[in-house]
Amino acid sequence: MELNQEWFDQLGLANVTDCQSVSGGDINQSFSITTPKQKYFLKVQSDNNGSFFDHEVEGLKLIGSVANTPQPLKSGDFGNSGYLLMNYVEFGEGHDTELGQMVAKMHEKHNEQFGLDHNILNSKNPKINTWQDNWGEFYVNQRLEVLVKEVKSKFYWNQYREDLMEQLEGKILDYYQNHEVIPSLMHGDLWSGNVGYQADGTPILFDPDVFYGNREMDLAMTLLFGGFGREFYLGYAQEYPLESGWEERIPWYQTYYLLAHLNLFGEGYGPSLENAMRKSINY
């Protein structure tokens, strides 16, 4: 796909001096667009509409109220595509301590209940966000079971995994009957590919999948695929100390992300999922 003058007119960009296709993820086409006044980053979702980006815009605005994110400038439809226009971020190097502190400040944005005011159904990993008071019930019924249904439909499930999941869910439900959690604003997909540093060293968060949940779930994602140094967790704890035993509960939440990868990418993630569930049950 190439952008033309009709696209630039739709975006309200005059005197474009350069437009380049750039790497922007697995599901969108992405472009850098330069004008004499500013440089922009554009995501395009073909054969879809602008509503595809509504949740990302919502997340950038929510997180942007307490932390540094790209700024959504315009979204909508053009032709048979949806689009999201943002400011372009020039990346550099920074300090993990400051990144940890920024994530902690995001988690300090609290809510009365877990969830969000709408479901996310236009995703390959759907999310049911109906407001709930109990974290265990929300996590089991509106995260784990939603994805179990998806992977069953693709025949990535068996009785062994069913037995492990049943034990894990029972353990989680029991634990959170007696352990209160304050709902925090969650990034929702907090791996090393969705954080970075601007050219001046300021940490920045992007590509969010927000809801209000247990902050341990975000931290579980940071520990799943690597990329976060020890200083990140020290910085986080300086700003917002964690509850006792949080490290032992990490496999509870990595189970969800491995389920999501099993659903998206197939059986290659099956053994890792089983291992996370076994660790969860043994804690």
N, C-alpha and C positions, 0 to 999 in steps of 0.2 A: 504494500500500500504506500502511496505517495500523497503528501499534502499539496494542495494547489491554492490558488488565490481565493476560491470559494470557501475553503476551509478557514483561511486567515480572516476573511470577512465575517464568517460565522463567529469566530473567536474574538472579533473586535481588535485585531492586531494589524497595525498599519506599518508599512515600510519594513517588511521582514527582510533581513539581510542574510539569514542563514537558517536552514532547517535540516536536521540530521536525525535519522533513525538511531535510537539508542536501546541498550538493554534495559528492560523494564519488567521482567517477570515472565511467568509461563503462560498467562492467559490474556495479556494485553499487548497491543503494539504501543510503543512509546517513542516520543520525539523530543528533541531539544529545538527550541525556536528562539531566534535572536532578533531583536529589534534595536534601534538606536537607544531606546530608553531602558530596556530590560531583557533578561533571558528567562525563558519559560520552559516548563516541563509539561508535556501533554500525554495523557493516557487515552487510548482509543480501544473500545470494546466493540468489535465488529459483530454484526447480526444481533444487536441488542439495543437497548435504549438507555437514556441517561439515568434512569432509576437504578441501574446496576451499580453506580458509584455513590448512591445516596448514603449508604452506610459508611463508606470510607470518609465522605465529607463530614458526616456526623461525628465520626471518631476523631478526625483531625481537629474539629472545632472543640470537642470536649477535652481532649488531651491538651490542645493548644491553649486552653484557659489556665493551665497550671504547669505546662512544660513546653519545650521547643519542638515544633513540628513544621513541615512545609505548610504554606497557606493555600487553601483551596480558593481559587479566584473565579472560576466559572465552570459549570457543568450543564450538560443538556444532550440533545439529539442532533445529529446531522446525517442526512441520508439514512442508511440502515445501521448507523453506529451510535453508541453513546460515548461521551468524552468527559474528561476531567482535566482542567487546566490549573496548574499550580506554578508558583515561583520555582525557578531552577536552583538547586542546591549544589554549590561547589564544595567538594569533600576534601578533608585534610586529616590530621591526626589530633588526638586529644587524650584525656586521662580517664581511665575506667572509674576512678573514684567519683568524678563529677557525673558520669553517666549513672552510676548507682544512686547517687543522691537525687538525680532528676527522676528516675523511675520511682523512688520512694515518695517523692513529692506528688507524683501522679497517683500513687496508691493512697495518699492521704486525702484525696478527694473522695468523700464518703457519700453514701446514700442510705436510705432507711431500709431498703429491701434489695434482694439479689435479682438480677435480670436486666431488662431494658423494656422500653415501651412498645417494642414491635419485634416480631420474629424475623429471622434471616432465612428465607426459603429459596432465594435465587443463587445459592451457593452449593457446591458439590458436597460440602459438609454442612447440612442445614442445622440451624440453632433455634431452639424454642426458648424464648426469653420471658415467658409469663412471670410476673413478679411473685417472689416467694420469700417467706420469712426464715426458713430453715435452709442452711447451706447444703447439708447432706442430701436433702430431698431434691433441691434444685440440681445439684451436680449429678446425682444418680439418674433422675428421671428426665432431665432436660438437656443433659450432655451425653453421658455414657449410653443410656438406653436408645437415644436417637441414633447414635452411630452404630450400635450393635444391630439395629434394624437394617441400616444401610449395608453393612458388611454381610449380613445373612442373605440379603437379596442378591449378592454377588458371589455367594458360595465360598466366602472366606472364613467360615465359622464351623466349629465342630463341638462335640460334647465336652471335650476337655476344656476348651476355652469357655464354654457355657458354665461349667462347674467353677472354674477360677473366678469368673466374673460374678457369679452368684455369691461366692464367699467375700469377695472384695466389696461388693455393694452392701452386703449386710454389715460388714465392718464399718464402712463409712457412715451408714445410717445410724448405727449404734453410737459411734464416736460423737457425731454432731448433735445428738440429743442432749449432751451434757457439756459441750464445748461451744461457746458463743463465738461467732465471727462477725466482725464489722464489715459490711459490704464496701469494697474499694473499687475505684475506677480501674478497669483492666485494659491493658493493651490488647491482649487476646492472641497475639502471635509473636511473642517476644523472643525471637531468635536473632542471631548475630546479623542476619541479612536484612533485618528491619530496624537496625540502629546504626548510628554512625557519628561522625564529627564533621562540622563545617570547617571551612578553610581557616577560620580563626580559632579552632579548637572547641567550639561550643558543641556539646552533645545534642543529638537530634533523634527523634523517634518518628517512624513513618510506617505506612501500610498497616494501620490498626484494624482490629476486629473487636470493637469495644463492647463491654457490658459491665455490670457491677457484680463482683464476685469475691472469692477468697484470693488474696494476693499471692498466697503460696502457689497457686496454679500458674501465674505468670513466671514466678521464679523457677518452677519445675521446667518450663520450656527453655529458660536460659541455660539449664544444666543438661539438656537432652542432646544437643548437637555441638556443644562446645562454643568457643568464641568469646567467653566472658572471663576476664581474669579475676584473681583473688581480690584485687582492689575494688572491683565492682561491688562485691558483697560487703566489704568493709565500709565503703561509702554509703551503701544502702542502710546498713545497720546504724551508722552514725545519725542518719536522718530519721529512721523509722524502725526501731528494733523489732525483730521477729519473735514469734511465740516459741516457747520451748518445744523441742521435738520436730521442728519444721523440716529438717533435713531427712528424717526418717519417713515423713509423709510425702516426700517428693515423688516416689513411684506411684502413689495414688493418682497423681495428676499427669505424670508422664504416660500413664495408661491411656488417658484421653487422646493425647497428641499422637501416640502410636496407633491408636484406633483410626484417627483421622488419616494418617499416612497409609495405613492398610486399605482404607476405603478409596483413597486417591490413586495409590501406586501399586497395590496388589500384595500378593503373598510374601514378598521379600521382607515385609515388616512383621510377619506373623511370629517368628521366634522372639523378636525383641519385645513384642506385646506380651507374649506368654511370660517372659522373664520379668517384666515389670509387674505383672499381676502376681507372680509368685513372691517377689520381694515385698509387695504390698501386704499380702496375706501373712507373711512371716514377721511383719513388724507388730 
